[in-house]
Amino acid sequence: MPVSLQLLAQFPLLHPLSRDALEPLSGKMTLRSFARRAMVLSKDSATQELGFLVDGRLQGLDFTVDGRSVGLYFVDPGDYFGELSVVDGKPGSEFVVAAARSTVAFLEARAAHELISMNPDLARSVMGRLAGRVRAVMAQRMLLSLANPFQRLCVQLLQLSQDTAAGTVTVDPVPTHQELAIMINASRETVTRAFQLLFTHKILVREGSTLTLVSMESLKNIAEGRADAPKA
């Protein structure tokens, strides 16, 4: 089904566009729904599209040569994905799966490439996103080089955290234990045990989908190898 102008206006990437520029996009984009764990975008697919997440949550991931999955990034509502293939015309570099039931608006790659090429503000935004992806991949490679999974988890939480207006540091929404396990190349059980220790020692506090990093100093000391994991 076509995408309404009201919906298109919710995507920050498209904010620089006038109504006259948005109207042609409305008829070119389609909405699709995905169940949790469904494949949203495959790097093996010949079809290339720029996707905009309407609701839900997505995760970009890939697989090692021995079949283990490695989480790369999350896509939250209003964000977009698939830009690398749109820019260079080559197959994707990762898979994108639904971390929750999700709705996505898709724009075919040729139309997306033309849209970006003809709008300098959009082009600058996409270039900034691609640079951010490169930095994130480099940081993730450094994280995965750490031998201790507890240390990897602490580094990952710091990378996912954001400062709030209230002066706290949170991860919101916090990924599931399985999603974090995929991101740090550990078992779900290992992540669960690590969280139990971090909660017991009041380093973390969880309320609903929000994880608050209470003791940043303790978390940073573990992440940077200056302190060992707390004892049970």
WOBEL-V228556 format. One record per residue. PHI is phi in whole degrees, -180 to 180 (NA if undefined). OMEGA is omega as a letter, one per 40 degrees, with the letter a starting at -180 (none if undefined). Layout:
phi=PHI omega=OMEGA
phi=PHI omega=OMEGA
This chain:
phi=NA omega=i
phi=-63 omega=a
phi=-103 omega=a
phi=-72 omega=i
phi=-63 omega=i
phi=-62 omega=i
phi=-71 omega=i
phi=-60 omega=a
phi=-68 omega=a
phi=-83 omega=a
phi=-94 omega=a
phi=-54 omega=a
phi=-58 omega=a
phi=-92 omega=a
phi=-59 omega=i
phi=-68 omega=a
phi=-83 omega=i
phi=-77 omega=i
phi=-61 omega=i
phi=-63 omega=i
phi=-79 omega=a
phi=-76 omega=a
phi=-58 omega=i
phi=-63 omega=a
phi=-67 omega=a
phi=-56 omega=a
phi=-81 omega=a
phi=-92 omega=a
phi=-97 omega=i
phi=-128 omega=i
phi=-101 omega=i
phi=-137 omega=i
phi=-108 omega=a
phi=-134 omega=i
phi=-76 omega=i
phi=-57 omega=i
phi=80 omega=i
phi=-72 omega=i
phi=-77 omega=a
phi=-96 omega=a
phi=-147 omega=a
phi=-107 omega=i
phi=-73 omega=i
phi=-90 omega=a
phi=-79 omega=i
phi=-78 omega=a
phi=-82 omega=i
phi=-117 omega=a
phi=-144 omega=i
phi=-98 omega=a
phi=-107 omega=i
phi=-122 omega=a
phi=-82 omega=i
phi=-84 omega=i
phi=-152 omega=a
phi=99 omega=i
phi=-156 omega=a
phi=-120 omega=i
phi=-133 omega=i
phi=-87 omega=a
phi=-151 omega=i
phi=-143 omega=a
phi=-125 omega=i
phi=-76 omega=a
phi=-63 omega=i
phi=-97 omega=i
phi=91 omega=i
phi=-81 omega=i
phi=-85 omega=i
phi=-129 omega=i
phi=-75 omega=a
phi=-112 omega=a
phi=-166 omega=i
phi=-114 omega=i
phi=-120 omega=a
phi=-108 omega=a
phi=-51 omega=a
phi=94 omega=a
phi=-88 omega=a
phi=-132 omega=a
phi=-156 omega=a
phi=88 omega=a
phi=-68 omega=a
phi=-63 omega=i
phi=-66 omega=i
phi=-64 omega=a
phi=-74 omega=a
phi=-104 omega=i
phi=73 omega=a
phi=-104 omega=i
phi=-58 omega=a
phi=-64 omega=a
phi=-102 omega=i
phi=-156 omega=i
phi=-95 omega=i
phi=-124 omega=a
phi=-121 omega=i
phi=-82 omega=i
phi=-80 omega=i
phi=-151 omega=i
phi=-56 omega=a
phi=-139 omega=i
phi=-122 omega=a
phi=-128 omega=i
phi=-100 omega=a
phi=-111 omega=i
phi=-124 omega=a
phi=-56 omega=a
phi=-57 omega=a
phi=-63 omega=i
phi=-66 omega=i
phi=-66 omega=i
phi=-63 omega=i
phi=-64 omega=i
phi=-60 omega=a
phi=-68 omega=a
phi=-64 omega=a
phi=-93 omega=a
phi=-130 omega=a
phi=-55 omega=a
phi=-64 omega=i
phi=-66 omega=a
phi=-62 omega=i
phi=-65 omega=i
phi=-63 omega=a
phi=-67 omega=i
phi=-62 omega=i
phi=-63 omega=i
phi=-64 omega=a
phi=-63 omega=i
phi=-63 omega=i
phi=-64 omega=i
phi=-63 omega=i
phi=-61 omega=i
phi=-63 omega=a
phi=-66 omega=i
phi=-64 omega=i
phi=-63 omega=i
phi=-65 omega=i
phi=-68 omega=i
phi=-64 omega=i
phi=-66 omega=i
phi=-60 omega=a
phi=-70 omega=i
phi=-79 omega=i
phi=-74 omega=a
phi=-76 omega=a
phi=-91 omega=a
phi=-64 omega=i
phi=-64 omega=i
phi=-64 omega=i
phi=-61 omega=i
phi=-63 omega=a
phi=-64 omega=i
phi=-63 omega=a
phi=-63 omega=i
phi=-63 omega=i
phi=-65 omega=i
phi=-68 omega=a
phi=-86 omega=a
phi=-76 omega=i
phi=-141 omega=i
phi=-77 omega=i
phi=-107 omega=i
phi=-64 omega=a
phi=-81 omega=i
phi=91 omega=i
phi=-95 omega=i
phi=-118 omega=a
phi=-133 omega=i
phi=-117 omega=a
phi=-147 omega=e
phi=-80 omega=i
phi=-76 omega=i
phi=-63 omega=i
phi=-70 omega=i
phi=-61 omega=i
phi=-66 omega=i
phi=-64 omega=i
phi=-67 omega=i
phi=-60 omega=i
phi=-64 omega=a
phi=-70 omega=a
phi=-107 omega=i
phi=57 omega=i
phi=-140 omega=i
phi=-83 omega=i
phi=-62 omega=i
phi=-63 omega=i
phi=-64 omega=i
phi=-65 omega=i
phi=-61 omega=i
phi=-64 omega=i
phi=-64 omega=i
phi=-64 omega=i
phi=-59 omega=i
phi=-68 omega=a
phi=-67 omega=i
phi=-71 omega=a
phi=-60 omega=a
phi=-92 omega=i
phi=59 omega=i
phi=-82 omega=i
phi=-128 omega=i
phi=-136 omega=i
phi=-116 omega=i
phi=-131 omega=a
phi=63 omega=a
phi=-93 omega=a
phi=-107 omega=i
phi=-109 omega=i
phi=-101 omega=i
phi=-87 omega=a
phi=-74 omega=a
phi=-109 omega=a
phi=-64 omega=a
phi=-63 omega=i
phi=-64 omega=a
phi=-65 omega=i
phi=-67 omega=i
phi=-62 omega=i
phi=-69 omega=a
phi=-61 omega=a
phi=-95 omega=i
phi=79 omega=i
phi=-86 omega=a
phi=-143 omega=i
phi=-84 omega=i
phi=-63 omega=i
phi=-64 omega=a
phi=-87 omega=i
phi=-69 omega=none
